[in-house]
Amino acid sequence: MGRSAILIANPAAGFGPAARAESAVRSLASVGLRAEFYRTAGPHDAERAAREAAATFDLVIAAGGDGTVHEVLNGLAGTRAALGVMPLGTMNIVARELGMPLDVPGACAWIARAQPAPVALGWRGERAFLIVAGVGYDAFCLEDALRTAQEAGRKVGFRDYVSAALLRSGRYPFPTIEASFEGETVRCAFGFVANCARYGGNLRIAREARMEEPLLDLVLFESGLMRDRVRYFFSVLAGRQRSTRGVTYRKVKEVALRAVDDARIPCELDGEISAPLPGVFRVTGDALFLLHGAPPR
Protein backbone atom coordinates (compact mmCIF):
# COMPACT_ATOMS: atom_id res chain seq x y z
CA MET A 1 0.00 0.00 0.00
CA GLY A 2 1.34 3.44 -0.94
CA ARG A 3 1.80 6.37 1.37
CA SER A 4 -1.19 8.57 2.17
CA ALA A 5 -0.30 12.21 1.57
CA ILE A 6 -1.71 15.71 1.77
CA LEU A 7 -0.19 18.86 0.30
CA ILE A 8 -0.77 22.01 2.34
CA ALA A 9 -0.29 25.12 0.22
CA ASN A 10 0.17 28.74 1.23
CA PRO A 11 -1.29 30.87 -1.59
CA ALA A 12 0.70 33.90 -0.40
CA ALA A 13 4.19 32.33 -0.68
CA GLY A 14 6.59 33.00 -3.54
CA PHE A 15 5.31 33.84 -7.00
CA GLY A 16 2.16 32.25 -8.45
CA PRO A 17 2.16 29.59 -5.72
CA ALA A 18 -1.50 28.53 -5.89
CA ALA A 19 -1.30 27.38 -9.52
CA ARG A 20 2.12 25.82 -8.91
CA ALA A 21 0.78 23.92 -5.90
CA GLU A 22 -2.08 22.51 -7.96
CA SER A 23 0.45 21.58 -10.64
CA ALA A 24 2.53 19.85 -7.95
CA VAL A 25 -0.44 17.65 -6.97
CA ARG A 26 -0.76 16.54 -10.60
CA SER A 27 3.00 15.97 -10.87
CA LEU A 28 3.00 13.88 -7.69
CA ALA A 29 0.23 11.72 -9.14
CA SER A 30 2.27 11.24 -12.31
CA VAL A 31 5.10 9.70 -10.24
CA GLY A 32 2.78 7.45 -8.28
CA LEU A 33 2.00 9.54 -5.20
CA ARG A 34 -1.59 10.69 -4.88
CA ALA A 35 -1.98 13.63 -2.53
CA GLU A 36 -5.00 15.51 -1.29
CA PHE A 37 -4.82 19.27 -1.62
CA TYR A 38 -5.45 21.86 1.10
CA ARG A 39 -5.13 25.62 0.60
CA THR A 40 -4.55 27.65 3.77
CA ALA A 41 -7.03 30.33 4.74
CA GLY A 42 -4.70 32.61 6.72
CA PRO A 43 -1.90 32.85 9.28
CA HIS A 44 -1.38 29.73 11.44
CA ASP A 45 -3.92 27.74 9.40
CA ALA A 46 -1.14 25.55 7.98
CA GLU A 47 -0.10 24.58 11.51
CA ARG A 48 -3.65 23.67 12.47
CA ALA A 49 -4.21 21.72 9.25
CA ALA A 50 -0.92 19.82 9.70
CA ARG A 51 -1.78 18.89 13.28
CA GLU A 52 -5.13 17.48 12.16
CA ALA A 53 -3.59 15.77 9.11
CA ALA A 54 -1.01 13.95 11.27
CA ALA A 55 -3.77 11.70 12.58
CA THR A 56 -4.75 10.56 9.07
CA PHE A 57 -1.84 10.92 6.65
CA ASP A 58 1.63 9.36 6.52
CA LEU A 59 3.10 12.35 4.70
CA VAL A 60 2.28 16.06 5.01
CA ILE A 61 3.86 18.20 2.29
CA ALA A 62 4.40 21.91 2.97
CA ALA A 63 4.00 23.74 -0.35
CA GLY A 64 5.35 27.27 -0.11
CA GLY A 65 8.39 28.93 1.40
CA ASP A 66 10.26 28.42 4.65
CA GLY A 67 7.48 30.22 6.55
CA THR A 68 5.00 27.56 5.41
CA VAL A 69 7.47 24.83 6.37
CA HIS A 70 7.83 26.47 9.79
CA GLU A 71 4.08 26.42 10.38
CA VAL A 72 3.62 22.84 9.19
CA LEU A 73 6.50 21.42 11.23
CA ASN A 74 5.05 23.05 14.35
CA GLY A 75 1.88 21.07 13.66
CA LEU A 76 3.79 17.81 13.07
CA ALA A 77 6.45 17.89 15.81
CA GLY A 78 6.18 14.85 18.03
CA THR A 79 3.87 12.93 15.67
CA ARG A 80 4.59 9.94 13.40
CA ALA A 81 3.63 11.82 10.23
CA ALA A 82 6.55 12.85 8.02
CA LEU A 83 7.17 16.35 6.68
CA GLY A 84 7.82 16.79 2.98
CA VAL A 85 8.81 20.07 1.32
CA MET A 86 7.53 21.43 -2.01
CA PRO A 87 9.75 24.50 -2.60
CA LEU A 88 7.48 27.26 -3.91
CA GLY A 89 8.83 30.16 -1.84
CA THR A 90 11.48 32.81 -2.31
CA MET A 91 14.58 31.34 -0.63
CA ASN A 92 13.60 27.71 0.10
CA ILE A 93 16.39 27.17 2.61
CA VAL A 94 15.12 23.81 3.87
CA ALA A 95 14.89 22.45 0.32
CA ARG A 96 18.41 23.65 -0.43
CA GLU A 97 19.69 22.07 2.78
CA LEU A 98 18.17 18.76 1.69
CA GLY A 99 19.66 19.02 -1.80
CA MET A 100 16.22 19.00 -3.43
CA PRO A 101 15.53 20.18 -6.99
CA LEU A 102 13.80 23.55 -6.82
CA ASP A 103 11.53 23.03 -9.84
CA VAL A 104 8.13 21.37 -9.33
CA PRO A 105 8.61 18.26 -11.52
CA GLY A 106 12.06 17.61 -10.08
CA ALA A 107 10.86 18.12 -6.51
CA CYS A 108 7.94 15.74 -7.08
CA ALA A 109 10.21 13.02 -8.42
CA TRP A 110 12.55 13.55 -5.45
CA ILE A 111 9.66 13.30 -2.96
CA ALA A 112 8.39 10.09 -4.56
CA ARG A 113 11.80 8.43 -3.98
CA ALA A 114 12.60 9.95 -0.59
CA GLN A 115 12.17 8.33 2.81
CA PRO A 116 11.48 9.85 6.25
CA ALA A 117 14.12 9.96 8.96
CA PRO A 118 14.15 11.68 12.36
CA VAL A 119 15.79 15.09 12.79
CA ALA A 120 16.27 17.43 15.73
CA LEU A 121 14.33 20.62 16.31
CA GLY A 122 15.31 23.78 18.11
CA TRP A 123 12.80 25.27 20.50
CA ARG A 124 12.07 28.62 22.06
CA GLY A 125 9.35 27.96 24.60
CA GLU A 126 6.66 25.95 22.82
CA ARG A 127 7.71 27.13 19.35
CA ALA A 128 9.94 24.87 17.25
CA PHE A 129 12.40 25.92 14.55
CA LEU A 130 14.17 23.81 11.94
CA ILE A 131 16.53 26.38 10.42
CA VAL A 132 17.70 29.10 12.80
CA ALA A 133 16.87 31.60 15.50
CA GLY A 134 18.37 35.02 14.75
CA VAL A 135 18.81 37.58 17.53
CA GLY A 136 19.62 41.27 17.24
CA TYR A 137 20.69 42.69 13.89
CA ASP A 138 19.28 39.86 11.76
CA ALA A 139 15.82 40.09 13.33
CA PHE A 140 15.93 43.91 13.12
CA CYS A 141 16.54 43.65 9.36
CA LEU A 142 13.64 41.20 9.03
CA GLU A 143 11.30 43.52 10.96
CA ASP A 144 12.36 46.45 8.76
CA ALA A 145 11.88 44.40 5.57
CA LEU A 146 8.40 43.30 6.63
CA ARG A 147 7.44 46.88 7.49
CA THR A 148 8.73 48.18 4.13
CA ALA A 149 6.81 45.55 2.18
CA GLN A 150 3.63 46.14 4.18
CA GLU A 151 3.78 49.88 3.56
CA ALA A 152 4.22 49.17 -0.16
CA GLY A 153 1.25 46.79 -0.13
CA ARG A 154 3.19 43.74 -1.32
CA LYS A 155 4.79 40.55 -0.09
CA VAL A 156 8.23 40.86 1.48
CA GLY A 157 11.14 39.85 -0.76
CA PHE A 158 14.81 39.11 -0.27
CA ARG A 159 15.67 42.55 -1.69
CA ASP A 160 13.80 44.16 1.23
CA TYR A 161 15.99 42.30 3.71
CA VAL A 162 19.18 43.20 1.81
CA SER A 163 18.10 46.83 1.63
CA ALA A 164 17.54 46.91 5.39
CA ALA A 165 20.90 45.26 6.06
CA LEU A 166 22.85 47.59 3.76
CA LEU A 167 21.02 50.91 3.94
CA ARG A 168 19.31 51.10 7.32
CA SER A 169 21.66 49.27 9.69
CA GLY A 170 22.59 52.66 11.17
CA ARG A 171 19.19 52.69 12.87
CA TYR A 172 20.06 49.62 14.93
CA PRO A 173 22.13 50.44 18.06
CA PHE A 174 23.57 46.93 18.56
CA PRO A 175 22.85 46.63 22.29
CA THR A 176 24.94 44.03 24.09
CA ILE A 177 23.55 40.49 24.31
CA GLU A 178 24.67 38.07 27.00
CA ALA A 179 24.68 34.36 26.13
CA SER A 180 24.90 31.78 28.92
CA PHE A 181 25.50 28.13 28.09
CA GLU A 182 27.13 25.13 29.78
CA GLY A 183 28.96 27.18 32.39
CA GLU A 184 30.20 29.79 29.92
CA THR A 185 29.06 33.38 29.43
CA VAL A 186 29.80 35.36 26.27
CA ARG A 187 28.75 38.89 25.30
CA CYS A 188 28.06 39.82 21.69
CA ALA A 189 26.33 42.33 19.41
CA PHE A 190 24.23 39.83 17.45
CA GLY A 191 24.07 36.10 16.86
CA PHE A 192 22.37 32.95 15.65
CA VAL A 193 21.20 29.69 17.20
CA ALA A 194 21.25 27.31 14.24
CA ASN A 195 19.79 23.87 13.64
CA CYS A 196 21.04 23.61 10.05
CA ALA A 197 23.96 25.06 8.14
CA ARG A 198 22.21 27.37 5.71
CA TYR A 199 20.68 30.76 6.28
CA GLY A 200 19.03 33.46 4.13
CA GLY A 201 20.75 34.03 0.81
CA ASN A 202 22.04 30.44 1.04
CA LEU A 203 24.87 31.51 3.38
CA ARG A 204 26.27 28.71 5.55
CA ILE A 205 26.14 30.74 8.73
CA ALA A 206 26.68 27.61 10.87
CA ARG A 207 28.75 25.43 8.59
CA GLU A 208 29.00 22.49 11.00
CA ALA A 209 25.29 22.28 11.86
CA ARG A 210 23.43 19.05 11.02
CA MET A 211 19.69 18.62 11.38
CA GLU A 212 20.00 15.03 12.55
CA GLU A 213 22.41 16.02 15.34
CA PRO A 214 20.78 16.76 18.74
CA LEU A 215 22.84 19.93 19.19
CA LEU A 216 22.40 23.57 18.23
CA ASP A 217 25.22 25.58 16.67
CA LEU A 218 25.64 28.88 18.49
CA VAL A 219 27.32 31.60 16.38
CA LEU A 220 27.95 34.91 18.17
CA PHE A 221 29.45 38.07 16.69
CA GLU A 222 31.18 40.39 19.12
CA SER A 223 30.98 43.73 17.31
CA GLY A 224 28.30 45.61 15.39
CA LEU A 225 30.72 48.02 13.69
CA MET A 226 30.40 48.08 9.91
CA ARG A 227 34.04 47.12 9.31
CA ASP A 228 33.64 44.13 11.62
CA ARG A 229 30.36 43.06 10.04
CA VAL A 230 32.06 43.07 6.63
CA ARG A 231 34.90 40.99 8.07
CA TYR A 232 32.45 38.54 9.61
CA PHE A 233 30.60 38.23 6.31
CA PHE A 234 33.74 37.20 4.44
CA SER A 235 34.70 34.78 7.21
CA VAL A 236 31.31 33.09 6.80
CA LEU A 237 31.79 32.89 3.04
CA ALA A 238 35.19 31.26 3.61
CA GLY A 239 33.90 28.94 6.35
CA ARG A 240 36.34 30.35 8.93
CA GLN A 241 33.88 31.17 11.73
CA ARG A 242 35.83 29.18 14.33
CA SER A 243 39.12 30.91 13.58
CA THR A 244 37.90 34.48 13.11
CA ARG A 245 38.59 37.05 15.82
CA GLY A 246 35.38 38.24 17.44
CA VAL A 247 33.34 35.17 16.48
CA THR A 248 32.28 32.56 19.04
CA TYR A 249 31.19 29.17 17.65
CA ARG A 250 29.91 26.50 20.04
CA LYS A 251 27.72 23.40 19.90
CA VAL A 252 25.18 23.50 22.73
CA LYS A 253 22.07 21.77 23.99
CA GLU A 254 20.65 24.94 25.51
CA VAL A 255 21.48 28.63 25.62
CA ALA A 256 19.91 31.56 27.47
CA LEU A 257 20.09 34.95 25.76
CA ARG A 258 19.28 38.31 27.32
CA ALA A 259 19.95 42.02 26.96
CA VAL A 260 22.64 43.31 29.31
CA ASP A 261 20.61 46.49 29.85
CA ASP A 262 16.93 47.20 29.19
CA ALA A 263 17.31 47.48 25.42
CA ARG A 264 14.82 45.79 23.09
CA ILE A 265 16.56 42.97 21.20
CA PRO A 266 14.42 41.46 18.44
CA CYS A 267 14.33 37.76 17.58
CA GLU A 268 13.17 35.64 14.65
CA LEU A 269 12.62 31.90 14.19
CA ASP A 270 12.96 30.50 10.65
CA GLY A 271 12.22 33.95 9.23
CA GLU A 272 9.12 34.46 11.41
CA ILE A 273 9.11 37.23 14.04
CA SER A 274 9.34 35.98 17.63
CA ALA A 275 9.14 37.91 20.90
CA PRO A 276 12.15 40.06 21.86
CA LEU A 277 14.74 38.69 24.28
CA PRO A 278 15.17 37.33 26.91
CA GLY A 279 14.74 33.75 25.77
CA VAL A 280 15.96 30.22 26.29
CA PHE A 281 16.73 28.12 23.22
CA ARG A 282 17.04 24.34 23.46
CA VAL A 283 17.17 21.29 21.23
CA THR A 284 15.20 18.05 21.15
CA GLY A 285 16.59 15.11 19.17
CA ASP A 286 14.39 12.95 16.92
CA ALA A 287 11.56 15.47 17.26
CA LEU A 288 10.35 15.40 13.65
CA PHE A 289 10.27 12.93 10.77
CA LEU A 290 11.60 14.74 7.70
CA LEU A 291 11.52 13.39 4.17
CA HIS A 292 14.91 13.35 2.50
CA GLY A 293 16.80 11.39 -0.12
CA ALA A 294 20.09 11.24 1.76
CA PRO A 295 21.26 12.06 5.30
CA PRO A 296 20.60 15.80 5.91
CA ARG A 297 23.68 17.95 5.35
C-alpha positions, 0 to 999 in steps of 0.5 A, a space after each residue: 500500500 502506498 503512502 497517504 499524503 496531503 499537500 498544504 499550500 500557502 497561496 501567499 508564498 513565492 510567485 504564483 504559488 497557488 497554480 504551482 501547488 495545484 500543478 505539484 499535486 498533478 505531478 506527484 500523481 504522475 510519479 505514483 503519489 496521490 496527494 490531497 490538496 489543502 489551501 490555507 485560509 490565513 496565518 497559522 492555518 497551515 499549523 492547524 491543518 498539519 496537526 489534524 492531518 497527522 492523525 490521518 496521513 503518513 506524509 504532510 507536504 508543505 508547499 510554499 516557502 520556509 514560513 509555510 514549512 515552519 508552520 507545518 512542522 510546528 503542527 507535526 512535531 512529536 507525531 509519526 507523520 513525516 514532513 515533505 517540502 515542495 519548494 514554492 517560496 522565495 529562498 527555500 532554505 530547507 529544500 536547499 539544505 536537503 539538496 532537493 531540486 527547486 523546480 516542481 517536476 524535479 521536486 515531485 520526483 525527489 519526494 516520490 523516492 525519498 524516505 522519512 528519517 528523524 531530525 532534531 528541532 530547536 525550540 524557544 518555549 513551545 515554538 519549534 524551529 528547523 533552520 535558525 533563531 536570529 537575535 539582534 541585527 538579523 531580526 531587526 533587518 527582518 522587521 524592517 523588511 516586513 514593514 517596508 513591504 507592508 507599507 508598499 502593499 506587497 509581499 516581502 522579498 529578499 531585496 527588502 531584507 538586503 536593503 535593510 541590512 545595507 542601507 538602514 543598519 545605522 538605525 540599529 544600536 547593537 545593544 549588548 547580548 549576554 549568552 549563557 551556556 554550559 557554564 560559559 558566558 559570552 557577550 556579543 552584538 548579534 548572533 544565531 542559534 542554528 539547527 542547520 547550516 544554511 541561512 538566508 541568501 544560502 549563506 552557511 552561517 553555521 557550517 557544522 550544523 546538522 539537522 539530525 544532530 541533537 545539538 544547536 550551533 551557536 554563532 555569536 558576533 562580538 561587534 556591530 561596527 560596519 568594518 567588523 560586520 564586513 569581516 564577519 561576512 567574508 569569514 562566513 563565506 570562507 567557512 572560517 567562523 571558528 578561527 575568526 577574531 570576534 566570532 564565538 562558535 559553540 555546539 550546545 544543547 541549551 542557551 539563554 540569551 538576554 539584553 545586558 541592559 533594558 534594550 529591546 533585542 528582536 528575535 526571529 525563528 525560521 524567518 518568522 518574528 518571535 518575541 524580543 529577548 530574553 529567551 531560552 533556546 534548546 534542542 530536542 533530538 528525533 523530534 520530527 520525521 523529515 523526508 529526505 533522499 540522503 542524510 541531511 547535510 
